[in-house]
Amino acid sequence: MAISYVKVGTSQVIDSDGNNVIIGTGSELTDVPDAIFAQELEYKTLITNTNYGEERRRNKWDTPKHSFTLQYIETTPTILSNIRNLFDDKSNLESFFWTHPTTSKEYTVRFIQDTLDVTYIAYERYNIQVDLVEIL
């Protein structure tokens, strides 16, 4: 599925055929962010030094671990409530599903920190920043 555009401030996604697409159900982060501010890849490399001065390297994980910083800009109280409810339910202890809005790939993630970054703007509009890390 190719995503044509994301309606800012909602969880509505329109595919290339003009159809509404529902992202996620159940215990998932379903509200589409306005921006993915950062996406990082982490490779865990194990390094072993031999007695002969050689260095051997190998990957600990088969695939890299992803981390994401999502930004919700001037979002509504409804989206704030959805994110806060998921955060209260999962905190940074439990994992949940999140679907990348541009690649449609589903990741098993958890919140990185045990604090939620919410800034009140005005007229019931909020800026929210959510940091997620993939669980391998």
C-alpha positions as CSV (number, residue, x, y, z in Angstrom):
1,M,0.0,0.0,0.0
2,A,1.4,3.4,-1.0
3,I,0.4,6.2,1.3
4,S,-0.6,9.3,-0.7
5,Y,-0.9,11.6,2.3
6,V,-1.6,11.8,6.0
7,K,-4.2,14.2,7.2
8,V,-2.4,16.3,9.8
9,G,-3.6,16.1,13.4
10,T,-5.7,13.0,12.9
11,S,-5.2,9.3,12.6
12,Q,-6.6,9.4,9.1
13,V,-4.4,8.1,6.3
14,I,-5.3,8.2,2.6
15,D,-3.8,5.6,0.3
16,S,-2.9,6.2,-3.3
17,D,-6.4,5.1,-4.4
18,G,-8.1,7.7,-2.2
19,N,-9.3,5.1,0.4
20,N,-9.2,5.7,4.1
21,V,-6.8,3.4,5.8
22,I,-7.0,2.4,9.5
23,I,-3.7,2.1,11.1
24,G,-3.7,-0.3,14.0
25,T,-6.2,-1.8,16.4
26,G,-6.2,-2.7,20.0
27,S,-3.1,-2.0,22.0
28,E,-1.3,0.1,19.4
29,L,-0.3,3.7,18.8
30,T,-2.7,4.5,16.0
31,D,-2.6,8.3,15.8
32,V,-0.4,9.3,12.8
33,P,2.4,11.8,13.8
34,D,2.8,15.1,11.9
35,A,6.5,14.3,11.6
36,I,9.0,11.6,12.3
37,F,11.6,13.9,13.7
38,A,14.3,11.3,13.9
39,Q,14.8,7.6,13.0
40,E,17.9,5.8,14.1
41,L,19.4,2.4,13.4
42,E,21.5,0.6,16.0
43,Y,23.7,-2.4,15.3
44,K,25.0,-4.2,18.4
45,T,28.5,-5.4,17.5
46,L,30.4,-7.7,19.7
47,I,34.1,-7.2,19.6
48,T,36.6,-10.0,20.7
49,N,40.3,-9.3,21.0
50,T,42.5,-12.4,20.5
51,N,45.8,-13.1,22.2
52,Y,47.5,-12.4,18.9
53,G,46.2,-8.9,18.6
54,E,43.5,-9.7,16.1
55,E,40.0,-8.2,16.5
56,R,36.9,-10.2,15.6
57,R,33.6,-8.6,15.1
58,R,30.1,-10.1,14.9
59,N,26.6,-8.8,15.1
60,K,24.6,-9.7,18.2
61,W,21.3,-9.0,16.4
62,D,20.2,-10.3,13.0
63,T,18.6,-7.0,12.2
64,P,19.3,-3.4,13.4
65,K,17.2,-2.0,16.2
66,H,15.2,1.1,15.2
67,S,14.3,4.1,17.4
68,F,11.9,6.8,16.5
69,T,11.1,10.3,17.7
70,L,7.5,11.2,16.7
71,Q,6.1,14.7,16.8
72,Y,2.4,15.7,17.0
73,I,2.1,19.4,16.3
74,E,-0.8,21.5,17.4
75,T,-2.8,18.3,18.0
76,T,-6.3,18.0,19.5
77,P,-7.3,16.9,23.0
78,T,-8.6,13.6,21.6
79,I,-5.2,12.6,20.2
80,L,-3.6,13.7,23.4
81,S,-6.0,11.6,25.3
82,N,-5.3,8.6,23.1
83,I,-1.5,8.9,23.5
84,R,-1.8,9.6,27.2
85,N,-4.0,6.5,27.8
86,L,-1.6,4.3,25.9
87,F,1.3,5.8,27.9
88,D,-0.5,5.3,31.2
89,D,-1.3,1.7,30.2
90,K,2.2,0.7,28.9
91,S,4.6,3.3,30.4
92,N,8.1,2.2,29.3
93,L,7.6,-1.3,30.7
94,E,5.4,-3.0,28.1
95,S,5.7,-3.2,24.3
96,F,2.9,-2.4,21.8
97,F,2.6,-2.2,18.0
98,W,3.3,0.9,15.9
99,T,2.9,1.1,12.1
100,H,5.3,3.5,10.3
101,P,3.1,5.9,8.4
102,T,5.2,6.1,5.3
103,T,6.5,2.6,4.9
104,S,3.5,0.8,6.5
105,K,5.9,-1.5,8.3
106,E,4.7,-2.6,11.7
107,Y,7.2,-2.5,14.6
108,T,7.0,-3.8,18.2
109,V,8.1,-0.9,20.3
110,R,8.0,0.6,23.7
111,F,8.4,4.1,25.1
112,I,12.0,5.0,25.8
113,Q,11.4,7.3,28.8
114,D,9.0,7.1,31.6
115,T,7.9,10.7,31.0
116,L,5.6,12.0,28.2
117,D,6.6,15.4,26.7
118,V,3.4,17.5,26.2
119,T,3.4,21.2,25.7
120,Y,0.1,23.2,25.8
121,I,0.1,25.7,22.9
122,A,-3.3,27.5,23.0
123,Y,-7.0,27.0,22.4
124,E,-6.8,23.3,23.4
125,R,-3.9,22.5,21.0
126,Y,-0.9,20.6,22.2
127,N,2.6,19.6,20.9
128,I,3.5,16.1,21.9
129,Q,6.9,14.3,21.4
130,V,7.0,10.5,21.7
131,D,10.3,8.6,21.7
132,L,10.0,4.9,20.8
133,V,12.5,2.0,20.6
134,E,12.0,-1.2,18.7
135,I,11.9,-4.5,20.7
136,L,13.8,-7.2,19.0
